[in-house]
Amino acid sequence: MARRVKIVLQAAAVTVVALLVVLLGWRVAQQEEGRGLSDAVAAGKRPAAPEFTLDALDGEDQISLSDYRGKGVVLNLWASWCGPCKKEAPLLQSAWERYRDEGLVVLGVDAQDFPRDARDFVERYGLTYPIAHDRNGSILGRYGSTGFPETWFVDRQGRLVGEHITGEFSEEQLEENIQLVLES
């Protein structure tokens, strides 16, 4: 009987390991797909921005990227614990205030973060633009995200344009890409 239990436990362990390998492969494949987006944008192509629907950080609604079709979007992936994100927050808020009447939306996606910490960050920096919460980072792979912050620019037709900025952006980069989004 002990031999039978040992075989069953070994089979269960092998099954768990196999499932973990499959999960890892799926995650890597998803991230590779997202990395292709960055290459396409850098080559001047305009791939469709991966769609997502997430809970709003305030917990009252859901936010979908498609909600903003017909508007230009600055899509900023961030987390409250990210140092460069703290420097970008005032620039994003300023851009939102200056350009929203021209059809620009700044859309923040807080990922892999505690909601309370993210809400404290929003309050500290006086952010009023829409912010979605992606607790587990479910959209990061689709965008090929490798860290925080990352910023994408989406034209009025829902296509990625301009630069894919990994890391902190400069005020000049933000302005140049906003103009590109608004002109498209």
C-alpha positions as CSV (number, residue, x, y, z in Angstrom):
1,M,0.0,0.0,0.0
2,A,2.9,2.4,0.8
3,R,4.3,1.8,-2.6
4,R,1.0,2.7,-4.3
5,V,0.8,6.0,-2.2
6,K,4.4,6.8,-3.2
7,I,3.6,6.3,-6.9
8,V,0.4,8.5,-6.7
9,L,2.3,11.3,-4.9
10,Q,5.1,11.1,-7.5
11,A,2.6,11.3,-10.4
12,A,0.9,14.3,-8.7
13,A,4.2,16.1,-8.3
14,V,5.1,15.4,-12.0
15,T,1.6,16.8,-13.0
16,V,2.1,19.9,-11.0
17,V,5.5,20.5,-12.5
18,A,4.1,19.9,-16.0
19,L,1.3,22.4,-15.4
20,L,3.8,25.0,-14.1
21,V,5.9,24.6,-17.3
22,V,2.9,25.0,-19.5
23,L,1.9,28.2,-17.5
24,L,5.4,29.6,-17.8
25,G,5.4,28.9,-21.6
26,W,2.0,30.6,-22.0
27,R,3.2,33.7,-20.0
28,V,6.5,33.9,-22.1
29,A,4.5,33.6,-25.4
30,Q,2.1,36.3,-24.2
31,Q,4.9,38.6,-23.3
32,E,6.7,37.9,-26.7
33,E,3.5,38.9,-28.5
34,G,3.6,42.2,-26.6
35,R,7.2,42.8,-27.4
36,G,6.3,42.6,-31.1
37,L,4.1,45.6,-30.6
38,S,7.1,47.8,-29.5
39,D,9.1,46.6,-32.5
40,A,6.2,47.4,-34.9
41,V,5.7,50.9,-33.4
42,A,9.4,51.6,-33.7
43,A,9.3,50.6,-37.3
44,G,6.5,53.1,-38.0
45,K,3.7,50.6,-38.1
46,R,0.4,51.3,-36.3
47,P,-0.7,48.0,-34.7
48,A,-4.0,47.9,-32.9
49,A,-3.6,48.6,-29.2
50,P,-4.5,45.4,-27.2
51,E,-8.0,45.8,-25.7
52,F,-8.6,45.5,-22.0
53,T,-11.3,46.0,-19.4
54,L,-10.3,46.6,-15.8
55,D,-11.9,47.9,-12.6
56,A,-11.5,51.6,-12.0
57,L,-9.2,52.3,-9.1
58,D,-12.0,54.0,-7.3
59,G,-14.0,50.7,-7.5
60,E,-17.1,52.4,-9.0
61,D,-16.9,51.4,-12.7
62,Q,-14.9,49.5,-15.2
63,I,-12.6,51.1,-17.7
64,S,-12.1,49.7,-21.2
65,L,-9.6,51.1,-23.7
66,S,-12.4,51.0,-26.3
67,D,-14.3,53.5,-24.2
68,Y,-12.0,56.1,-25.5
69,R,-12.2,55.3,-29.2
70,G,-12.4,58.6,-31.1
71,K,-10.0,60.2,-28.7
72,G,-6.2,60.1,-28.4
73,V,-4.9,58.3,-25.4
74,V,-1.7,58.5,-23.4
75,L,-1.6,55.0,-21.8
76,N,0.7,55.0,-18.8
77,L,1.5,51.8,-16.9
78,W,2.6,52.5,-13.4
79,A,2.8,51.5,-9.7
80,S,2.8,53.5,-6.5
81,W,6.2,52.1,-5.4
82,C,7.9,53.1,-8.7
83,G,10.3,56.1,-8.3
84,P,10.1,57.4,-11.9
85,C,6.3,57.1,-11.8
86,K,6.3,59.8,-9.0
87,K,8.2,62.2,-11.4
88,E,5.9,61.5,-14.3
89,A,2.6,61.9,-12.4
90,P,2.6,65.7,-12.4
91,L,3.5,65.8,-16.1
92,L,0.6,63.5,-16.9
93,Q,-1.8,65.5,-14.8
94,S,-0.7,68.7,-16.5
95,A,-1.1,67.1,-20.0
96,W,-4.6,65.9,-19.0
97,E,-5.6,69.4,-17.9
98,R,-4.2,71.1,-21.0
99,Y,-5.4,68.7,-23.7
100,R,-8.6,67.0,-22.6
101,D,-10.7,69.6,-24.4
102,E,-8.9,68.7,-27.6
103,G,-9.9,65.1,-27.3
104,L,-6.9,63.6,-25.4
105,V,-7.3,61.2,-22.5
106,V,-4.6,60.3,-20.1
107,L,-5.3,56.8,-18.9
108,G,-3.3,55.4,-16.1
109,V,-3.1,51.7,-15.4
110,D,-1.9,50.9,-11.9
111,A,-0.6,47.3,-11.9
112,Q,0.8,44.8,-9.4
113,D,0.0,47.2,-6.6
114,F,-2.2,47.4,-3.5
115,P,-5.3,49.5,-4.2
116,R,-4.8,51.5,-1.0
117,D,-1.3,52.4,-1.9
118,A,-2.4,53.4,-5.4
119,R,-5.3,55.6,-4.0
120,D,-2.8,57.3,-1.7
121,F,-0.5,58.0,-4.7
122,V,-3.4,59.4,-6.7
123,E,-4.4,61.7,-3.8
124,R,-0.8,62.8,-3.1
125,Y,-0.3,63.8,-6.7
126,G,-3.8,65.2,-7.3
127,L,-4.5,63.0,-10.2
128,T,-7.9,63.4,-11.8
129,Y,-7.5,61.5,-15.1
130,P,-9.1,58.0,-15.4
131,I,-7.1,55.3,-13.6
132,A,-7.7,51.5,-13.9
133,H,-6.4,49.0,-11.4
134,D,-4.7,45.8,-12.7
135,R,-3.9,44.1,-9.4
136,N,-2.3,41.0,-11.0
137,G,-0.8,42.7,-14.0
138,S,-3.0,40.8,-16.4
139,I,-2.5,43.3,-19.3
140,L,1.3,43.7,-18.9
141,G,2.1,40.7,-21.1
142,R,-0.2,41.9,-23.9
143,Y,1.8,45.1,-24.0
144,G,5.2,43.4,-23.6
145,S,5.8,45.3,-20.4
146,T,9.1,44.8,-18.7
147,G,8.9,47.3,-15.8
148,F,7.4,50.5,-14.7
149,P,6.7,53.1,-15.9
150,E,5.9,52.4,-19.5
151,T,3.9,54.7,-21.8
152,W,2.1,54.1,-25.0
153,F,0.3,56.5,-27.3
154,V,-3.0,55.4,-28.9
155,D,-4.5,57.3,-31.8
156,R,-8.2,58.0,-32.3
157,Q,-8.7,54.7,-34.2
158,G,-7.2,52.6,-31.4
159,R,-3.8,52.1,-33.0
160,L,-0.4,52.5,-31.3
161,V,1.6,55.4,-32.6
162,G,4.6,57.4,-31.7
163,E,7.1,56.0,-29.2
164,H,6.8,53.2,-26.8
165,I,8.6,54.7,-23.8
166,T,10.0,52.3,-21.3
167,G,11.1,54.1,-18.2
168,E,10.7,57.7,-17.3
169,F,9.8,60.0,-20.2
170,S,10.9,63.6,-20.7
171,E,8.5,66.5,-21.0
172,E,9.6,66.9,-24.6
173,Q,8.9,63.2,-25.4
174,L,5.4,63.5,-23.9
175,E,4.6,66.7,-25.8
176,E,5.9,65.3,-29.2
177,N,3.8,62.2,-28.8
178,I,0.7,64.0,-27.7
179,Q,0.9,66.1,-30.8
180,L,1.2,63.0,-33.0
181,V,-1.8,61.4,-31.3
182,L,-3.9,64.6,-31.6
183,E,-3.0,65.0,-35.3
184,S,-3.9,61.4,-36.2
